[in-house]
């Protein structure tokens, strides 16, 4: 792997986990975060804390 490209992209989760394409907190899956501590993450996500979100599998079942 090219040493220049390694670590060239930095992403943030609401805390330290990412699930379903939505930011989430560590140790939680398929829900919106209760706490947003990372820079660049929309703080309003915490307004809907623990609200379930659809997974890609759920979306594929609707076809």
C-alpha positions as CSV (number, residue, x, y, z in Angstrom):
1,X,0.0,0.0,0.0
2,X,1.3,3.4,-0.8
3,X,2.6,5.1,2.3
4,X,1.3,8.5,1.1
5,X,-2.3,7.3,0.9
6,X,-2.4,5.5,4.2
7,X,-4.3,7.6,6.7
8,X,-5.2,10.2,4.1
9,X,-8.9,10.1,4.9
10,X,-10.3,10.8,8.4
11,X,-13.9,10.1,9.2
12,X,-15.8,10.7,12.5
13,X,-18.7,9.0,14.1
14,X,-20.9,10.6,16.7
15,X,-18.6,9.0,19.3
16,X,-16.7,6.0,17.9
17,X,-19.0,3.8,16.0
18,X,-20.8,3.9,12.6
19,X,-23.9,1.9,11.8
20,X,-26.4,2.0,8.9
21,X,-24.8,5.1,7.3
22,X,-26.0,7.2,10.2
23,X,-23.7,8.4,13.0
24,X,-24.2,6.4,16.2
25,X,-22.6,6.0,19.6
26,X,-20.1,3.2,20.5
27,X,-21.8,-0.1,21.6
28,X,-25.1,0.8,19.8
29,X,-26.3,-0.4,16.4
30,X,-29.2,0.8,14.2
31,X,-30.1,3.8,16.4
32,X,-29.3,7.5,16.3
33,X,-26.8,8.8,18.9
34,X,-27.7,10.2,22.4
35,X,-24.4,12.1,22.6
36,X,-22.4,13.7,19.8
37,X,-18.8,14.4,20.7
38,X,-16.9,14.3,17.4
39,X,-16.1,17.4,15.4
40,X,-18.1,17.8,12.2
41,X,-21.0,15.7,13.3
42,X,-24.5,17.3,13.3
43,X,-25.4,18.0,17.0
44,X,-29.1,17.8,16.1
45,X,-28.8,14.0,15.8
46,X,-28.8,13.8,19.6
47,X,-32.3,15.4,19.6
48,X,-33.7,12.1,18.3
49,X,-31.6,9.9,20.7
50,X,-32.0,6.1,20.2
51,X,-34.5,6.5,17.4
52,X,-34.3,3.3,15.3
53,X,-33.1,3.7,11.7
54,X,-33.5,1.3,8.8
55,X,-30.5,-1.0,7.7
56,X,-29.6,-1.8,4.1
57,X,-31.2,-5.2,4.7
58,X,-34.5,-3.6,5.7
59,X,-34.4,-1.4,2.7
60,X,-33.7,-4.3,0.3
61,X,-36.6,-6.3,1.7
62,X,-39.0,-3.6,0.5
63,X,-38.3,-4.3,-3.2
